[in-house]
Amino acid sequence: MDELKLYTYIAVFGTFALYFAIAWWARAGSTSDFYVAGGGITPLQNGMAIGADWMSAASFISMAGMIAFMGYGGSVFLMGWTGGYVLLALLLAPYMRKHGKFTVPEFIFDRYYSKTARVVAVACLIIASLTYIIGQMKGVGVAFSRFLEVDYALGLYIGMFVVWVYAVLGGMKGITYTQIAQYVVMIFAYTIPAVFISLQLTGNPIPQLGLGSTLADGSGMYLLDKLDLVVTDLGFKEYTTSNLGGGLNMFAYTMSLMIGTAGLPHVIMRFFTVPSVQAARASAGYALVFIGLLYTVAPAVGAMARLNLMNTIEPAAGQNLEYAERPQWFKDWEKTGLLKYEDKNGDGKIQYTADAATNEMVKVDRDIMVLANPAIANLPNWVIALVAAGGLAAALSTAAGLLLAISSSISHDLMKGILTPDMSEKNELLAGRVVMTIAIIVSGYLGLNPPGFAAGTVALAFGLAASSIFPALMMGIFSKKMSGKAAVAGMCSGIGITMLYVFQHKGIMFIPGTSFLGDMGKDWFFGISPNAFGSVGALVNFAVAFAVLKVTGPAPAHIQAMVENMRVPGNVSAAHDH
């Protein structure tokens, strides 16, 4: 066994053993443990767990890869995801924590006094969460297939088993403590290679500062100026000015990611695990710091990865790398099928250009950039192994949170809340575990056979949450008069028009390895891409809800009083009893 594979086995299976040990130690003994970890998590612990829940495979593996190839346009993901977190922390989490229920559909049931609203909320939650989980499963499969050199499907099965052990056994309690460990693994795995590469390229050990520094080669040229020069020489758009197809689409994309992020149920649930409203606010502050540690490094990782990739393939201006002399990392990624070369002119050299007719790098999957970056930069094998463990931690931590959101919405909201209200706590806990097992099997199947509409990006999941869940929560908290019928009409119309638009335009989705914008503008509503359409869906949701409210009349007086009480500063010690 070679040294890299040995280090990788130690890093990956060592962290898995840690997750299993934590799950056994923190196994859930009650529904309160299973859904909200008994409400006894400290703000600091919750902040780290939120950080891990937040930083999915999309954040860890894909985001820097998207920034690497989109340049400035990739900043929509930084702005959208972090901005959405601020929205969630300020506008939703404290009020929902004060109300004190376990799940998002349960809050919607209480606020809108309607079983129909609860069922619609469950449906919206499952659609958004399953779409999002496909991306996590792909991350697990990609990381396993490359680093352990196993088949993609086998890698996915191993990942499913690991999540099943600690999520089904521990519920929210096990997931929380596992996510704290996963955050530590992730942040070291992301920042250590970035520090090494920043030192190599600029002599500055702080990646955030290295991005704006001059190169260490004595040329006096700034890193971003050099990158602009390299990519424009090969016909690509200037790195520092490229965008996502015009101002309106970029604005809509950012807005969709922001409000979709604020409406994602698996993150909102985390605020129910702390003992008070004050602790919910504190954990939001801690989480922002923990998230910022990774998110502020991502632009540097993306830019430096792109520069290293270009310099490898074209070591000097006009000189192309001989294919026979390609480095080992190139050969390793070719085996996965995520990197493909085709010698179009028969000269045995690698031509990498923006012109599809002459470009011989026919596939460079953006998802490989973070995982391949340490090897491209010739970093030590233990660093490469650490990145593999970090990528898996990112995918598994978010997958667990999403699975719990799906499980609790079915076992707690549909079964206990509507279909069998007399179910005992023991049976509800069993139902939660059975449903989670089924959810893992379904999500694994979708990871192996991703539907066409979800092939492009997990941004679609944020659009679905943006158009359905976020408006319902906002109106529930800040509009006392909003009625149940109006909210149901808003949710159905918002998610309905978003899904209709996505399915209608699925042929021009944002597909990796092709044009980053698909067929720009073809039949797009005001030039807004399918992945950015959640913001339009949200506007439709708000408009329909307020129009129906005018016709059906306001919420009853006792509901308005409940909303008023929710908005008054105060405290509750634990989640309400059920």
C-alpha positions as CSV (number, residue, x, y, z in Angstrom):
1,M,0.0,0.0,0.0
2,D,1.4,3.4,-1.0
3,E,2.0,6.2,1.6
4,L,-0.9,8.4,0.4
5,K,-3.4,5.5,0.6
6,L,-2.2,4.6,4.1
7,Y,-2.6,8.2,5.3
8,T,-6.0,8.4,3.7
9,Y,-7.3,5.2,5.3
10,I,-6.0,6.4,8.7
11,A,-7.6,9.8,8.3
12,V,-11.0,8.7,6.9
13,F,-11.6,5.5,9.0
14,G,-10.1,7.2,12.1
15,T,-12.7,10.0,11.9
16,F,-15.5,7.4,11.2
17,A,-14.5,5.5,14.3
18,L,-14.7,8.8,16.3
19,Y,-18.2,9.5,14.9
20,F,-19.4,6.0,15.8
21,A,-18.0,6.4,19.4
22,I,-19.8,9.7,19.8
23,A,-23.0,8.3,18.5
24,W,-22.9,5.4,21.0
25,W,-22.1,7.8,23.9
26,A,-24.8,10.3,22.9
27,R,-27.6,7.9,21.8
28,A,-31.1,9.2,22.1
29,G,-33.4,7.8,24.8
30,S,-36.4,10.1,24.2
31,T,-38.2,12.0,21.4
32,S,-36.8,15.2,22.9
33,D,-33.3,13.8,22.6
34,F,-34.0,12.5,19.1
35,Y,-35.5,15.8,17.7
36,V,-33.8,18.6,19.7
37,A,-31.0,16.9,21.8
38,G,-33.1,17.4,24.9
39,G,-32.7,21.2,24.6
40,G,-29.5,21.1,26.6
41,I,-26.7,22.0,24.1
42,T,-24.6,25.0,25.0
43,P,-24.4,28.0,22.6
44,L,-20.7,27.3,21.8
45,Q,-21.4,23.7,21.0
46,N,-24.4,24.6,19.0
47,G,-22.4,27.2,17.1
48,M,-19.9,24.6,16.0
49,A,-22.6,22.1,15.1
50,I,-24.4,24.8,13.0
51,G,-21.1,25.5,11.3
52,A,-20.8,21.8,10.3
53,D,-24.5,21.5,9.4
54,W,-24.1,24.7,7.3
55,M,-20.9,23.7,5.5
56,S,-22.2,21.0,3.2
57,A,-20.3,19.3,0.4
58,A,-21.5,22.3,-1.6
59,S,-19.5,24.6,0.7
60,F,-16.5,22.4,1.2
61,I,-16.1,20.8,-2.2
62,S,-18.1,22.8,-4.7
63,M,-18.0,26.4,-3.6
64,A,-14.3,27.1,-4.1
65,G,-14.5,25.0,-7.4
66,M,-17.3,27.3,-8.6
67,I,-15.3,30.4,-7.6
68,A,-12.2,28.9,-9.4
69,F,-14.1,28.7,-12.7
70,M,-16.5,31.6,-12.4
71,G,-14.2,34.2,-10.8
72,Y,-16.2,37.1,-9.4
73,G,-19.5,35.5,-10.5
74,G,-18.9,32.8,-7.9
75,S,-19.2,35.4,-5.2
76,V,-23.0,34.9,-5.3
77,F,-22.6,31.7,-3.3
78,L,-20.5,33.5,-0.6
79,M,-22.9,36.4,-0.4
80,G,-26.1,34.3,-0.6
81,W,-25.2,31.6,1.9
82,T,-23.6,33.9,4.5
83,G,-26.2,36.7,4.0
84,G,-29.0,34.0,4.4
85,Y,-27.5,32.9,7.7
86,V,-27.6,36.5,9.0
87,L,-31.3,36.7,7.9
88,L,-32.0,33.4,9.7
89,A,-30.2,34.5,12.9
90,L,-31.9,37.9,13.1
91,L,-35.4,37.4,11.7
92,L,-36.4,33.8,12.3
93,A,-34.4,31.8,14.8
94,P,-35.0,33.7,18.1
95,Y,-38.8,34.0,17.5
96,M,-39.2,30.4,16.6
97,R,-37.1,29.3,19.6
98,K,-39.3,31.4,21.8
99,H,-42.3,29.6,20.5
100,G,-40.5,26.4,21.4
101,K,-41.7,23.7,19.1
102,F,-39.6,20.9,17.6
103,T,-40.0,21.3,13.9
104,V,-40.8,23.9,11.2
105,P,-44.1,22.3,10.1
106,E,-45.2,22.2,13.7
107,F,-44.6,25.9,14.0
108,I,-46.6,26.5,10.8
109,F,-49.4,24.3,12.2
110,D,-49.6,26.3,15.5
111,R,-49.3,29.7,13.7
112,Y,-51.7,29.0,10.9
113,Y,-54.1,26.8,12.9
114,S,-54.4,24.4,10.0
115,K,-53.5,20.7,9.4
116,T,-53.5,21.5,5.7
117,A,-50.7,24.1,6.2
118,R,-48.7,21.5,8.2
119,V,-49.0,18.9,5.4
120,V,-48.1,21.5,2.7
121,A,-45.1,22.5,4.8
122,V,-44.0,18.9,5.2
123,A,-44.3,18.4,1.4
124,C,-42.2,21.6,0.7
125,L,-39.6,20.5,3.3
126,I,-39.2,17.0,1.8
127,I,-38.9,18.3,-1.8
128,A,-36.2,20.9,-0.8
129,S,-34.3,18.6,1.5
130,L,-34.2,15.6,-0.9
131,T,-33.0,17.9,-3.7
132,Y,-30.3,19.2,-1.4
133,I,-29.3,15.7,-0.2
134,I,-28.5,14.5,-3.7
135,G,-25.5,17.0,-3.7
136,Q,-24.3,15.6,-0.4
137,M,-24.4,12.0,-1.7
138,K,-22.5,13.0,-4.8
139,G,-19.8,14.5,-2.6
140,V,-19.5,11.3,-0.6
141,G,-19.3,9.2,-3.8
142,V,-16.7,11.5,-5.5
143,A,-14.4,11.6,-2.4
144,F,-14.5,7.9,-1.8
145,S,-14.0,7.0,-5.5
146,R,-10.9,9.1,-5.7
147,F,-9.2,8.7,-2.4
148,L,-9.9,5.1,-1.5
149,E,-10.0,4.1,-5.2
150,V,-13.3,2.2,-4.8
151,D,-16.3,2.3,-7.1
152,Y,-18.5,5.4,-6.8
153,A,-21.5,3.3,-5.8
154,L,-19.5,1.4,-3.1
155,G,-18.3,4.7,-1.7
156,L,-21.9,5.9,-1.5
157,Y,-23.0,2.7,0.3
158,I,-20.2,3.2,2.9
159,G,-21.3,6.8,3.4
160,M,-24.9,5.8,3.8
161,F,-23.9,3.2,6.4
162,V,-21.9,5.7,8.4
163,V,-24.7,8.3,8.5
164,W,-27.2,5.5,9.4
165,V,-25.2,4.5,12.4
166,Y,-24.9,7.8,14.1
167,A,-28.1,9.5,12.9
168,V,-30.5,6.7,13.6
169,L,-28.9,5.8,16.9
170,G,-28.3,9.2,18.3
171,G,-30.9,11.4,16.6
172,M,-30.3,15.1,17.1
173,K,-28.3,14.4,20.2
174,G,-25.8,12.1,18.4
175,I,-25.8,14.3,15.3
176,T,-25.0,17.4,17.3
177,Y,-21.9,16.0,19.1
178,T,-20.8,14.3,15.9
179,Q,-21.1,17.6,14.0
180,I,-18.8,19.3,16.5
181,A,-16.1,16.7,15.7
182,Q,-16.9,17.1,12.0
183,Y,-16.5,20.9,12.2
184,V,-13.0,20.5,13.7
185,V,-12.0,18.0,11.0
186,M,-13.4,20.3,8.3
187,I,-11.8,23.5,9.3
188,F,-8.4,21.9,9.7
189,A,-8.8,20.1,6.3
190,Y,-9.8,23.3,4.6
191,T,-7.4,25.9,6.1
192,I,-4.1,23.9,6.4
193,P,-3.7,23.3,2.6
194,A,-4.8,26.9,2.0
195,V,-2.0,28.1,4.4
196,F,0.6,26.0,2.6
197,I,-0.5,27.1,-0.9
198,S,-0.7,30.8,0.1
199,L,2.9,30.5,1.5
200,Q,4.1,28.8,-1.7
201,L,2.5,31.4,-4.1
202,T,2.8,34.7,-2.1
203,G,5.0,34.1,1.0
204,N,1.9,35.1,3.1
205,P,0.7,32.4,5.5
206,I,-2.8,33.9,5.8
207,P,-4.8,32.9,2.7
208,Q,-7.3,35.8,3.0
209,L,-4.3,38.2,2.7
210,G,-2.4,36.1,0.2
211,L,-5.3,36.5,-2.3
212,G,-4.5,40.3,-2.4
213,S,-0.7,39.9,-2.2
214,T,2.1,40.0,-4.8
215,L,3.6,36.7,-6.0
216,A,6.7,35.3,-4.3
217,D,8.5,34.7,-7.6
218,G,10.0,38.2,-7.5
219,S,7.9,39.5,-10.5
220,G,6.1,42.1,-8.3
221,M,2.8,41.0,-10.0
222,Y,-0.3,40.6,-7.8
223,L,-1.8,37.1,-7.7
224,L,-5.1,38.2,-9.2
225,D,-3.5,40.2,-11.9
226,K,-1.4,37.1,-12.9
227,L,-4.6,35.0,-12.9
228,D,-6.4,37.5,-15.1
229,L,-3.5,37.4,-17.5
230,V,-3.3,33.6,-17.6
231,V,-7.0,33.0,-18.2
232,T,-7.5,35.8,-20.8
233,D,-4.5,34.6,-22.8
234,L,-6.4,31.3,-23.2
235,G,-9.6,33.1,-24.2
236,F,-11.5,32.8,-20.9
237,K,-13.3,35.7,-19.3
238,E,-11.2,38.0,-17.0
239,Y,-11.4,36.3,-13.6
240,T,-12.0,39.4,-11.5
241,T,-14.9,40.8,-13.6
242,S,-16.8,37.8,-14.9
243,N,-20.4,37.5,-13.6
244,L,-23.4,35.2,-13.8
245,G,-25.0,36.7,-16.9
246,G,-26.0,40.3,-16.0
247,G,-26.9,42.3,-13.0
248,L,-30.5,41.1,-12.6
249,N,-29.7,37.4,-12.7
250,M,-26.8,37.9,-10.3
251,F,-29.1,39.8,-7.9
252,A,-31.9,37.2,-8.2
253,Y,-29.4,34.3,-7.7
254,T,-28.0,35.9,-4.6
255,M,-31.4,36.7,-3.2
256,S,-32.7,33.1,-3.9
257,L,-29.7,31.7,-2.1
258,M,-30.1,34.1,0.8
259,I,-33.8,33.5,1.5
260,G,-33.6,29.9,0.6
261,T,-30.8,29.5,3.2
262,A,-32.9,31.2,5.8
263,G,-35.7,28.8,5.1
264,L,-33.8,25.5,5.2
265,P,-35.4,23.5,8.0
266,H,-32.4,21.4,9.0
267,V,-30.5,24.6,10.2
268,I,-33.6,26.2,11.8
269,M,-34.0,23.0,13.9
270,R,-30.6,23.5,15.4
271,F,-31.9,26.6,17.3
272,F,-34.3,24.4,19.2
273,T,-31.5,22.4,20.8
274,V,-30.4,25.2,23.2
275,P,-32.1,26.0,26.5
276,S,-33.3,29.6,25.9
277,V,-33.9,32.4,23.4
278,Q,-30.8,34.2,24.7
279,A,-28.7,31.0,24.0
280,A,-30.2,30.8,20.5
281,R,-29.0,34.3,19.8
282,A,-25.5,33.5,21.3
283,S,-25.2,30.3,19.3
284,A,-26.0,32.3,16.1
285,G,-23.1,34.6,16.9
286,Y,-20.7,31.8,17.5
287,A,-21.9,30.0,14.3
288,L,-21.2,33.1,12.2
289,V,-17.6,33.1,13.4
290,F,-17.1,29.4,12.8
291,I,-18.7,29.7,9.3
292,G,-16.6,32.8,8.5
293,L,-13.4,30.9,9.2
294,L,-14.1,28.7,6.2
295,Y,-16.0,31.1,4.0
296,T,-13.4,33.9,4.0
297,V,-10.7,31.3,2.9
298,A,-12.8,30.0,0.0
299,P,-12.1,32.8,-2.5
300,A,-8.3,32.3,-1.9
301,V,-8.6,28.6,-2.3
302,G,-10.6,29.0,-5.6
303,A,-8.2,31.6,-7.1
304,M,-5.0,29.7,-6.1
305,A,-6.4,26.4,-7.3
306,R,-7.2,27.9,-10.8
307,L,-3.8,29.5,-11.0
308,N,-2.0,26.3,-10.1
309,L,-4.1,24.3,-12.6
310,M,-3.3,26.7,-15.4
311,N,0.4,26.8,-14.6
312,T,0.6,23.0,-14.5
313,I,-1.0,22.6,-18.0
314,E,0.8,25.7,-19.5
315,P,4.0,26.1,-17.5
316,A,5.2,29.0,-19.6
317,A,3.4,31.3,-22.1
318,G,2.9,29.4,-25.3
319,Q,4.3,26.1,-23.9
320,N,1.9,23.3,-23.4
321,L,2.4,20.3,-21.2
322,E,3.2,17.0,-22.9
323,Y,0.4,14.6,-22.1
324,A,2.9,11.8,-21.5
325,E,4.5,13.9,-18.9
326,R,1.3,14.8,-17.0
327,P,1.7,14.7,-13.2
328,Q,0.4,11.9,-11.0
329,W,-2.6,13.8,-9.7
330,F,-3.8,14.3,-13.3
331,K,-3.6,10.5,-13.8
332,D,-5.4,9.8,-10.5
333,W,-8.3,12.1,-11.4
334,E,-8.6,10.7,-15.0
335,K,-9.4,7.3,-13.4
336,T,-12.5,8.9,-11.8
337,G,-13.8,10.2,-15.1
338,L,-14.0,13.7,-13.6
339,L,-11.0,14.9,-15.6
340,K,-10.8,14.0,-19.3
341,Y,-8.3,14.8,-22.1
342,E,-8.8,14.4,-25.8
343,D,-5.9,14.9,-28.2
344,K,-7.7,16.8,-31.0
345,N,-4.7,17.9,-33.0
346,G,-2.6,14.8,-32.5
347,D,0.5,16.7,-31.2
348,G,0.5,14.9,-27.8
349,K,0.3,18.2,-25.9
350,I,-2.5,19.5,-23.7
351,Q,-4.3,22.5,-25.1
352,Y,-6.6,24.2,-22.6
353,T,-8.5,27.1,-24.1
354,A,-12.0,28.6,-24.0
355,D,-12.6,27.6,-27.6
356,A,-14.6,24.3,-27.6
357,A,-13.2,23.4,-31.1
358,T,-9.5,23.5,-29.9
359,N,-9.9,22.8,-26.2
360,E,-8.5,19.4,-25.3
361,M,-9.4,19.4,-21.6
362,V,-12.9,18.2,-22.5
363,K,-13.9,17.7,-18.9
364,V,-12.7,19.5,-15.8
365,D,-15.3,18.9,-13.1
366,R,-15.4,21.9,-10.8
367,D,-16.0,19.5,-7.8
368,I,-12.5,18.2,-8.0
369,M,-10.7,21.5,-7.4
370,V,-10.6,21.5,-3.6
371,L,-9.9,17.8,-3.4
372,A,-7.1,18.0,-6.1
373,N,-5.7,21.3,-4.9
374,P,-3.1,19.9,-2.4
375,A,-1.8,17.3,-4.9
376,I,-1.6,20.0,-7.7
377,A,0.5,22.1,-5.3
378,N,2.7,19.1,-4.4
379,L,1.8,19.2,-0.7
380,P,2.6,16.3,1.7
381,N,0.5,13.2,1.6
382,W,-0.9,13.7,5.1
383,V,-2.4,17.0,3.9
384,I,-4.1,15.3,0.9
385,A,-5.5,12.7,3.3
386,L,-6.8,15.3,5.7
387,V,-8.7,17.0,2.8
388,A,-10.3,13.7,1.9
389,A,-11.5,13.3,5.6
390,G,-12.7,16.9,5.5
391,G,-14.7,16.5,2.3
392,L,-16.5,13.4,3.7
393,A,-17.2,15.2,7.0
394,A,-18.8,18.1,5.2
395,A,-21.1,15.8,3.1
396,L,-22.0,13.5,6.0
397,S,-22.7,16.3,8.5
398,T,-25.2,18.1,6.3
399,A,-26.7,14.8,5.1
400,A,-27.4,13.8,8.7
401,G,-29.1,17.2,9.4
402,L,-31.3,16.9,6.3
403,L,-32.2,13.3,7.1
404,L,-33.3,14.3,10.6
405,A,-35.4,17.2,9.2
406,I,-37.1,14.7,6.7
407,S,-37.5,12.0,9.4
408,S,-39.0,14.4,12.0
409,S,-41.4,16.0,9.5
410,I,-42.9,12.5,8.7
411,S,-42.8,10.8,12.2
412,H,-43.6,13.9,14.3
413,D,-45.6,16.1,12.0
414,L,-47.5,13.6,9.8
415,M,-47.8,10.5,12.0
416,K,-47.9,11.9,15.5
417,G,-49.4,15.3,14.6
418,I,-52.1,14.2,12.1
419,L,-52.5,10.5,11.4
420,T,-52.0,8.8,14.8
421,P,-52.1,11.5,17.5
422,D,-52.3,8.9,20.3
423,M,-48.9,7.4,19.4
424,S,-46.8,6.7,22.5
425,E,-43.4,8.4,22.8
426,K,-41.6,5.0,22.5
427,N,-43.4,4.3,19.2
428,E,-42.8,7.8,17.9
429,L,-39.1,7.3,18.6
430,L,-39.2,4.0,16.7
431,A,-41.1,5.5,13.9
432,G,-38.5,8.3,13.6
433,R,-35.7,5.8,13.3
434,V,-37.6,3.7,10.7
435,V,-38.4,6.7,8.6
436,M,-34.8,7.9,8.8
437,T,-33.6,4.5,7.6
438,I,-36.1,4.8,4.6
439,A,-34.9,8.3,3.9
440,I,-31.3,7.2,3.8
441,I,-32.2,4.5,1.3
442,V,-34.1,6.9,-0.9
443,S,-31.4,9.6,-0.8
444,G,-28.8,6.9,-1.6
445,Y,-30.8,5.8,-4.6
446,L,-31.1,9.5,-5.8
447,G,-27.3,9.9,-5.3
448,L,-26.7,6.9,-7.6
449,N,-29.4,7.9,-10.1
450,P,-29.7,11.7,-9.8
451,P,-32.7,13.1,-11.6
452,G,-31.9,15.4,-14.5
453,F,-33.3,18.5,-13.0
454,A,-30.9,18.2,-10.0
455,A,-27.8,17.4,-11.9
456,G,-26.6,21.0,-12.1
457,T,-26.3,22.3,-8.6
458,V,-27.8,22.2,-5.1
459,A,-28.8,25.8,-5.6
460,L,-32.1,24.4,-6.8
461,A,-32.9,23.2,-3.3
462,F,-32.3,26.7,-2.0
463,G,-34.7,28.1,-4.6
464,L,-37.4,25.6,-3.5
465,A,-37.0,26.6,0.1
466,A,-36.9,30.3,-0.8
467,S,-40.2,30.0,-2.7
468,S,-42.1,28.0,-0.1
469,I,-40.9,27.9,3.5
470,F,-39.2,31.3,4.0
471,P,-42.2,33.5,3.1
472,A,-44.5,31.4,5.3
473,L,-42.2,31.8,8.3
474,M,-41.7,35.5,7.7
475,M,-45.4,36.2,7.4
476,G,-46.1,34.0,10.4
477,I,-43.8,36.1,12.6
478,F,-44.2,39.6,11.2
479,S,-47.8,39.7,9.9
480,K,-50.3,39.1,12.8
481,K,-53.3,39.0,10.5
482,M,-51.9,36.4,8.0
483,S,-54.4,33.5,7.8
484,G,-54.0,29.8,7.3
485,K,-55.8,29.7,3.9
486,A,-53.7,32.6,2.6
487,A,-50.4,31.0,3.8
488,V,-51.3,27.6,2.1
489,A,-52.2,29.4,-1.1
490,G,-48.9,31.3,-1.0
491,M,-46.8,28.2,-0.3
492,C,-48.5,26.1,-3.1
493,S,-48.2,28.9,-5.7
494,G,-44.6,29.8,-4.8
495,I,-43.1,26.3,-4.9
496,G,-45.5,25.4,-7.8
497,I,-44.3,28.2,-10.2
498,T,-40.6,27.6,-9.2
499,M,-40.8,23.8,-10.0
500,L,-42.7,24.5,-13.2
501,Y,-40.0,27.0,-14.4
502,V,-37.2,24.6,-13.5
503,F,-38.8,21.6,-15.3
504,Q,-39.6,23.8,-18.3
505,H,-36.0,24.9,-18.6
506,K,-34.2,21.7,-17.4
507,G,-32.4,21.4,-20.7
508,I,-30.5,24.6,-20.1
509,M,-29.6,24.0,-16.5
510,F,-26.3,25.0,-15.0
511,I,-24.5,21.7,-15.9
512,P,-20.8,21.3,-14.7
513,G,-18.4,20.7,-17.6
514,T,-20.4,22.7,-20.1
515,S,-21.0,26.4,-20.4
516,F,-21.4,27.9,-17.0
517,L,-24.6,29.7,-18.0
518,G,-26.2,27.1,-20.3
519,D,-28.0,28.7,-23.2
520,M,-28.1,32.2,-21.7
521,G,-31.3,34.0,-22.0
522,K,-33.2,31.4,-24.1
523,D,-36.8,31.7,-22.9
524,W,-35.6,32.9,-19.5
525,F,-38.0,35.2,-17.6
526,F,-36.1,38.6,-17.7
527,G,-32.9,36.6,-18.1
528,I,-33.3,34.9,-14.7
529,S,-31.8,31.3,-14.7
530,P,-33.7,28.4,-13.2
531,N,-31.4,28.2,-10.2
532,A,-32.1,31.9,-9.4
533,F,-35.8,31.6,-9.9
534,G,-36.6,30.9,-6.2
535,S,-36.5,34.7,-5.5
536,V,-39.3,35.2,-8.1
537,G,-41.2,32.2,-6.5
538,A,-40.9,33.9,-3.1
539,L,-42.4,37.2,-4.5
540,V,-45.3,35.1,-6.0
541,N,-45.8,33.4,-2.6
542,F,-46.0,36.8,-0.8
543,A,-48.3,38.3,-3.4
544,V,-50.7,35.4,-3.6
545,A,-50.9,35.1,0.3
546,F,-51.7,38.8,0.7
547,A,-54.3,38.7,-2.1
548,V,-56.0,35.7,-0.6
549,L,-55.9,37.4,2.9
550,K,-57.9,40.3,1.5
551,V,-60.6,37.9,0.4
552,T,-60.7,35.4,3.3
553,G,-60.1,37.8,6.2
554,P,-57.5,37.9,9.0
555,A,-56.4,35.3,11.5
556,P,-58.5,34.8,14.7
557,A,-57.8,37.1,17.7
558,H,-56.1,34.4,19.8
559,I,-53.6,33.6,17.0
560,Q,-52.8,37.4,16.7
561,A,-52.2,37.5,20.4
562,M,-49.9,34.4,20.2
563,V,-47.9,36.2,17.4
564,E,-47.7,39.4,19.5
565,N,-46.4,37.3,22.5
566,M,-43.8,35.6,20.3
567,R,-42.4,39.0,19.2
568,V,-42.1,40.4,22.7
569,P,-38.6,39.9,24.2
570,G,-38.6,37.2,26.8
571,N,-37.4,33.8,27.6
572,V,-38.5,30.2,27.8
573,S,-36.5,27.5,29.5
574,A,-37.1,24.5,27.2
575,A,-39.2,23.3,24.3
576,H,-42.9,23.0,25.1
577,D,-44.1,19.6,26.2
578,H,-46.0,17.5,23.7
